[in-house]
């Protein structure tokens, strides 16, 4: 049986994995996992904005709505 802590950890890991893929694909940054936390978040916010205005054709979950 998986407790809530493991489930939350898995959800966060999946969110970061998706963020890395979006940053890499749409912003052409080859290894986004190597960015520092502030730079990674700024790049993800750029992807969110592009998705929000309809330029990517994908939907992203807002980071602040996950916490």
Buried (B, 14 or more C-beta within 10 A) or exposed (E): EEEEEEEEEEEEEEBBEBBBEBBBEBEEBEEBEEBEEEEBEEBBEBBBEBBEEEEBEEEBEEEEEEE
